[in-house]
Amino acid sequence: MPRKIMSLTLTFRKKVLFLERIRVKFETLLNRGEILNDDIQQAYCGLYLDLFTEFEALLEQLFFGLLEGNYYSSDMLVKKRIKVQPSTMFSEIVFHKRSYLDWLPYSDHTIPRAKLFLDNGYPFTKLSKPQIDRLDDLHKIRNAIAHKSKKAEKDFNNVIINLTLLPSERKPAGFLRSIPSSAAGNTQYEIASGDLLLYSNLLCT
């Protein structure tokens, strides 16, 4: 029985809330002196990687769910450009002997793939240019954690180049724990979580 695509963002929201509870626990433990600063930095890196992996999974589930009929949208603009029988063949066609698919950077991977199989790439084209740029920046932060390469470090530095940060906040973990002056007490991690949740809501409604 096909499910509404809204169920994907509801599942993602539960994951976001689960990770947030873990983050708060680590901050509490640090304040009690029960863990070290190095511990919480590792925690932030792990939480962010998990958060981002879940969002990438949402993109893939939404894409194949719409093509294969496991999910449906009430929006009449969401239409497949081609029909394949059986519909499960879509995965074989899109993967084309690859073991995994890249979904980010969004403009390089998700948008072209969506436009190939869905009318006007909808709903993936619902994100605005500033939102896509923000998503790409969040992806660069993810890469700086996952890949210890010069390119990943350079891309991360370009993301934070115009921000006023302490020396300890110019690394991914320290940056994620930092609190912008205009953020009402929220860390960069919490802001990123909120943005990804917003994008999931836009894509899945």
Secondary structure in CASP SS format (residue, H / E / C, confidence):
PFRMAT SS
TARGET T0000
AUTHOR 0000-0000-0000
METHOD secondary structure of the structure
MODEL  1
M C 1.00
P C 1.00
R E 1.00
K E 1.00
I C 1.00
M H 1.00
S H 1.00
L H 1.00
T H 1.00
L H 1.00
T H 1.00
F H 1.00
R H 1.00
K H 1.00
K H 1.00
V H 1.00
L H 1.00
F H 1.00
L H 1.00
E H 1.00
R H 1.00
I H 1.00
R H 1.00
V H 1.00
K H 1.00
F H 1.00
E H 1.00
T H 1.00
L H 1.00
L H 1.00
N H 1.00
R C 1.00
G C 1.00
E C 1.00
I C 1.00
L C 1.00
N H 1.00
D H 1.00
D H 1.00
I H 1.00
Q H 1.00
Q H 1.00
A H 1.00
Y H 1.00
C H 1.00
G H 1.00
L H 1.00
Y H 1.00
L H 1.00
D H 1.00
L H 1.00
F H 1.00
T H 1.00
E H 1.00
F H 1.00
E H 1.00
A H 1.00
L H 1.00
L H 1.00
E H 1.00
Q H 1.00
L H 1.00
F H 1.00
F H 1.00
G H 1.00
L H 1.00
L H 1.00
E H 1.00
G C 1.00
N C 1.00
Y E 1.00
Y E 1.00
S C 1.00
S C 1.00
D C 1.00
M C 1.00
L C 1.00
V C 1.00
K C 1.00
K E 1.00
R C 1.00
I C 1.00
K C 1.00
V C 1.00
Q C 1.00
P C 1.00
S C 1.00
T C 1.00
M H 1.00
F H 1.00
S H 1.00
E H 1.00
I H 1.00
V H 1.00
F H 1.00
H C 1.00
K C 1.00
R C 1.00
S C 1.00
Y C 1.00
L C 1.00
D C 1.00
W C 1.00
L C 1.00
P C 1.00
Y C 1.00
S C 1.00
D C 1.00
H C 1.00
T H 1.00
I H 1.00
P H 1.00
R H 1.00
A H 1.00
K H 1.00
L H 1.00
F H 1.00
L E 1.00
D H 1.00
N H 1.00
G H 1.00
Y C 1.00
P C 1.00
F H 1.00
T H 1.00
K H 1.00
L C 1.00
S C 1.00
K H 1.00
P H 1.00
Q H 1.00
I H 1.00
D H 1.00
R H 1.00
L H 1.00
D H 1.00
D H 1.00
L H 1.00
H H 1.00
K H 1.00
I H 1.00
R H 1.00
N H 1.00
A H 1.00
I H 1.00
A H 1.00
H C 1.00
K C 1.00
S C 1.00
K H 1.00
K H 1.00
A H 1.00
E H 1.00
K H 1.00
D H 1.00
F H 1.00
N H 1.00
N H 1.00
V H 1.00
I H 1.00
I C 1.00
N C 1.00
L C 1.00
T C 1.00
L C 1.00
L C 1.00
P H 1.00
S H 1.00
E H 1.00
R C 1.00
K C 1.00
P H 1.00
A H 1.00
G H 1.00
F H 1.00
L H 1.00
R H 1.00
S C 1.00
I C 1.00
P C 1.00
S C 1.00
S C 1.00
A C 1.00
A C 1.00
G C 1.00
N C 1.00
T C 1.00
Q H 1.00
Y H 1.00
E H 1.00
I H 1.00
A H 1.00
S H 1.00
G H 1.00
D H 1.00
L H 1.00
L H 1.00
L H 1.00
Y H 1.00
S H 1.00
N H 1.00
L H 1.00
L H 1.00
C C 1.00
T C 1.00
END
